[in-house]
């Protein structure tokens, strides 16, 4: 029987009442969700017997190297924002879930050095917010989380390729991977496209560096699409979750994946 696996992608989990939660959407993702809404979502998943699996285990299953439970899902936190550690991580521990944190390497490098970094994101525009440090990343690994690659400075890869060609894409990836090697001693096997921006050529280029590439999109939600064992490792599908997603639409993810 075919299994379709939800990959839930979050950006910011903020305490209730935080000013950022008032951000409205003009037919686009906001990237923010409240702590209470996140808890409600995790409780819903847990109470219905769903099990969190790692990105590596999911990829092993697609490759035919491992089995996964019928009710499997994956959680991703993009960018490496500090609230993934301060707010989301304790909630995840409460429910017994782990996740993959896809890190913008220069943001985490700056945080480790006590500096700030500005990045441009589709959800927030140009922002300067706290990132996790490499010590946080190591602690996540110790807790059973995975660290994923999310580029050095979060460019849109299709635009980068259009302006700088193969060399620009490779330079961005190698810049990020050099930092991962120096700070963590390895290059993450999984990559998430910043803002979901890609083309066929970037897939080919990045496939020589990473085992899997994850998409990101929000235009069609709440029409959900899923990763299955027939999904290309160059295009893992996911569901963007933020405060534009109603709880009813969130629950449909798990009804429609079975």
C-alpha positions in Angstrom: 0.0 0.0 0.0 1.3 3.4 -0.9 2.5 5.7 1.9 2.4 9.5 1.5 4.5 11.3 4.1 3.8 14.9 5.3 6.9 17.1 5.7 5.8 20.0 7.8 8.0 23.1 7.3 8.0 25.8 10.0 10.0 29.0 10.2 9.2 30.9 13.4 7.4 29.6 16.5 6.6 32.7 18.7 5.1 32.9 22.2 1.5 33.9 22.3 1.0 37.7 22.2 4.3 38.3 20.4 3.9 41.3 18.0 5.2 39.4 15.0 2.1 37.2 15.1 -0.1 40.0 13.9 1.5 39.9 10.5 -1.1 39.5 7.8 -1.0 37.7 4.6 -1.5 39.1 1.1 -1.8 35.6 -0.5 1.6 34.7 0.7 3.2 32.8 3.6 3.9 34.7 6.8 6.4 32.2 8.3 5.1 32.7 11.8 2.9 30.7 14.1 2.0 31.0 17.8 3.3 28.7 20.5 -0.3 27.6 21.4 -1.2 26.8 17.8 2.0 24.8 17.4 1.2 22.8 20.6 -2.3 22.2 19.4 -0.9 20.8 16.1 1.7 18.6 17.8 -1.0 17.3 20.2 -3.2 16.4 17.3 -0.5 14.5 15.5 0.6 12.7 18.7 -2.9 11.7 19.8 -3.6 10.0 16.5 -0.5 7.8 16.6 1.7 9.6 14.1 5.4 9.1 14.4 8.1 11.6 13.6 10.9 10.2 11.4 14.2 11.8 10.4 14.9 13.2 7.0 17.6 10.6 6.6 15.2 7.7 7.4 12.7 9.1 4.9 15.3 9.3 2.2 16.5 5.8 3.1 12.8 4.6 2.6 12.6 6.3 -0.8 15.8 4.6 -1.7 14.5 1.2 -0.6 16.9 0.9 2.3 14.6 1.1 5.2 10.9 0.8 6.2 8.9 3.5 8.0 5.7 3.3 10.0 2.5 3.8 8.0 1.7 7.0 10.0 5.1 8.7 9.5 5.7 12.4 9.2 8.8 14.7 9.2 9.3 18.2 10.7 11.6 20.8 9.3 12.6 24.2 10.7 14.0 26.4 8.0 16.8 29.1 8.3 18.1 28.2 11.8 16.3 30.9 13.7 16.9 31.0 17.4 13.3 30.3 18.3 13.6 26.8 16.9 15.8 26.2 20.0 14.2 28.5 22.6 10.5 27.9 21.8 10.0 24.9 19.5 12.6 22.5 20.9 11.0 22.2 24.4 7.6 21.6 22.9 9.1 18.9 20.6 10.7 17.3 23.6 7.4 17.2 25.4 5.8 15.2 22.5 8.9 13.0 21.9 9.5 14.4 18.4 12.7 15.4 16.7 13.2 17.5 13.5 15.7 18.7 11.0 16.9 22.3 11.3 18.0 23.7 7.9 20.7 26.3 8.7 21.7 29.4 6.8 25.4 28.9 7.6 26.4 32.6 7.6 23.6 33.5 10.0 24.7 30.8 12.4 28.3 31.8 12.0 27.5 35.4 12.8 25.5 34.4 15.9 28.3 32.2 17.1 30.7 35.2 16.9 28.3 37.4 18.7 27.3 39.4 15.6 24.1 39.9 13.6 23.4 39.0 10.1 20.8 40.2 7.6 19.1 37.8 5.2 16.4 38.1 2.7 13.4 35.7 2.9 10.2 35.3 0.9 8.2 35.4 4.1 9.7 38.4 5.8 11.8 40.3 3.3 15.2 41.6 4.6 15.4 40.7 8.2 18.0 40.8 11.0 16.9 38.3 13.7 18.7 36.0 16.1 20.0 32.7 14.7 21.1 29.6 16.6 24.8 29.2 17.3 26.9 26.2 16.3 26.8 25.2 20.0 23.0 25.0 19.6 23.4 23.0 16.4 25.6 20.5 18.2 23.1 20.3 21.1 20.4 19.6 18.5 22.4 16.7 17.1 22.9 15.3 20.6 19.1 15.3 21.0 18.6 13.3 17.9 17.8 16.2 15.6 19.4 16.5 12.2 21.1 19.6 10.7 20.4 20.4 7.1 22.0 22.8 4.6 20.1 25.9 3.5 22.9 27.8 1.7 25.3 30.4 3.0 23.2 33.6 2.6 19.8 32.4 1.5 19.8 33.4 -2.2 17.1 32.3 -4.7 19.0 29.7 -6.6 17.1 30.1 -9.9 18.0 33.8 -9.8 21.6 33.1 -8.8 22.0 30.7 -11.6 20.5 33.1 -14.1 22.9 35.9 -13.1 26.1 33.9 -12.3 25.6 30.5 -14.0 26.9 27.2 -12.7 29.9 28.9 -11.0 27.8 31.1 -8.8 25.7 28.2 -7.6 28.7 26.1 -6.8 30.5 29.0 -5.1 27.4 29.5 -2.8 27.2 25.8 -1.9 30.9 25.4 -1.3 31.0 28.5 0.9 28.3 27.0 3.1 29.8 23.5 3.1 33.2 24.8 4.2 31.6 26.4 7.3 29.7 23.2 8.1 32.9 21.1 7.8 34.9 23.6 10.0 32.2 23.9 12.6 30.5 20.5 12.7 33.0 18.3 11.0 30.6 17.2 8.2 28.5 18.5 5.3 24.8 17.9 5.9 23.4 15.3 3.4 20.1 17.1 3.0 19.5 20.6 1.4 16.4 22.8 1.4 16.0 25.3 -1.4 15.8 28.9 -0.1 12.3 30.3 -1.0 11.8 27.1 -3.1 13.7 28.7 -5.9 15.3 26.2 -8.3 15.6 24.9 -11.8 16.6 21.7 -13.5 20.2 22.8 -13.7 20.5 23.7 -10.1 19.1 20.2 -9.2 21.9 18.6 -11.2 24.6 20.8 -9.6 23.4 20.4 -6.1 22.9 16.6 -6.5 26.7 16.2 -6.5 26.9 17.8 -3.0 23.7 16.6 -1.3 21.7 13.3 -1.0 18.3 15.0 -1.1 16.9 18.4 -2.1 13.7 19.7 -0.6 11.2 22.0 -2.3 9.2 24.8 -0.6 6.0 26.4 -1.9 2.8 27.9 -0.6 0.9 29.1 -3.6 -1.4 26.1 -3.8 -2.2 25.6 -0.1 -4.4 24.4 1.3 -4.2 21.9 -1.6 -1.6 19.6 -0.1 1.0 17.6 -1.9 3.1 14.9 -0.4 6.3 13.0 -0.6 6.0 9.3 -1.4 8.4 6.4 -2.2 8.1 7.5 -5.8 9.2 11.1 -5.2 12.5 12.2 -6.7 15.2 12.8 -4.1 15.8 16.0 -6.0 12.4 17.3 -5.1 11.0 16.2 -1.7 7.6 17.8 -1.3 6.3 19.5 1.8 3.7 21.6 3.5 4.4 25.1 4.6 2.8 25.7 8.0 2.2 29.1 9.5 -0.7 31.3 10.8 -2.3 31.3 7.3 -3.1 27.6 7.7 -6.3 27.0 9.7 -6.4 24.1 12.1 -9.0 22.4 9.9 -6.6 22.6 6.9 -3.8 21.4 9.1 -5.7 18.3 10.1 -6.5 17.5 6.4 -2.8 17.0 5.8 -3.0 13.8 7.9 -6.4 12.7 6.6 -5.3 13.1 3.0 -1.9 11.4 3.4 -3.5 8.1 4.4 
